[in-house]
Amino acid sequence: MASSAAFLLPLSLLALFLRCCLGQGEGNGVTAIYSLGDSITDTGNLVKEAPPGMFETIKHLPYGVTLGTPTGRCSDGLLMIDFLAQDMGLPFLNPYLGKNKSFDHGVNFAVAGATAVDPADQFNLTVPMPFASNSLKVQLRWFKDFMKSSFGTDEEIRKKLQSSLVLVGEIGGNDYNYEFFANKPMTEVEKLIPGVIKTIIDAAKEVLDMGAGKVIIPGNFPIGCVPGYLAMNAGTSEPADYDAYGCLRELNRFAAKHNSRLQRAVAELQASRPGASVAYADYFNSFLALLHNASSLGFDAASTRKACCGAGGGEYNFDWRRMCGFAGATACAEPAAYLSWDGIHMTQAAYRAMSRLIYHGKYLEPQILSFPEKYGQT
């Protein structure tokens, strides 16, 4: 369990993070970032309207413990989007639902728990959807409303978006998560893939039609390596179901199917929009690179499949009944040694490593970004 001192880190630490990011963006002439997505990217939208339930805990410590205060991020600290903004010399993105926030250098429309396909349009999705109103369709509407109210004419919007970066995702993972958590068979969940891909690509097309010059579309993670999924399947899986790194083969194959189809669709979109820069962010292989090289990257190799914050101990330290923030769950003393924060989301240290691998490495296809030298890698 983390010591009480760890939960009382001074707010000055958060202020230090914020001060370092107040410069103007200079990478590729990008002056703003606009983000659509789910909990991988949400910097505080869900906490503005979250009902009591699973995500209520992100309003409180130990979420945000590395920053000294909860911020609405599903982590102990910062996310990939924060490191990306920082490396581009831009401030962290404020959540769209935040009050009295500056949106001069971008807006975060992502909402934790959001799906790609709107539940009202996905007739075979039978799982209760507590955050149905925050689908990609809704976030895209927010984006359009914001651009229209902020810049007025279509010409002004196009001018702004020409010097901006738009992230469409990561999203779609929850469309599958809610079905898997309801014990739907793999064959049934696979039927969702075409609709999820089409929804993501259609959203990217709308953003490009508005004038976006740079668009990044991320794929899904290797969910067979996620502690929450590993714990959920621990009682029914056989040794042959796991790969050499202890990940569930079938779930990773499913994620790879989604990614393969998405990557093909992104390539077609790139070819159809030669005047814009469209890239696929490979979350799947970048995470595997992180997992396979955990020790050399400063992580505890024995804890790569274990949640830092959770309950139950054992190989995964994850219990759906006592998730991070609930009674009975505790947080580890050194989140930076872990890849997983709460069994579903990653630690700040892991997100930082992922950001380096993707945006400064070989997992952005093609590489459409450059970074101001004075900011470099976070």
ABEGO torsion letter per residue (X at the ends): XBBAAAAABBAAAAAAAAAAAABBBABGGBABBBBBEBAAABAGAAAAABBBEAAAAAABOABGAAAGBBAGBBBABBBAAAAAAAAAGBBBBBBAABBGBBAAAEBBABBBGBBABBAAABAABABBBAAAAABAAAAAAAAAAAAAAAAGBAAAAAAAAAABBBBBOBBGAAAAAAAAAAGBBAAAAAAAAAAAAAAAAAAAAAAAAAGBABBBBBBBBBAAABAAAAAAAAAABBAAABBAAGBBAAAAAAAAAAAAAAAAAAAAAAAABAABBBBBBBAAAAAAAAAAAAAAAGBBAAAAABBABEBGEEAAGBBAABBBGBBGBBBBABAAABABAAGABBBAAAAAAAAAAAAABAABOBBABBBBAAAEBX
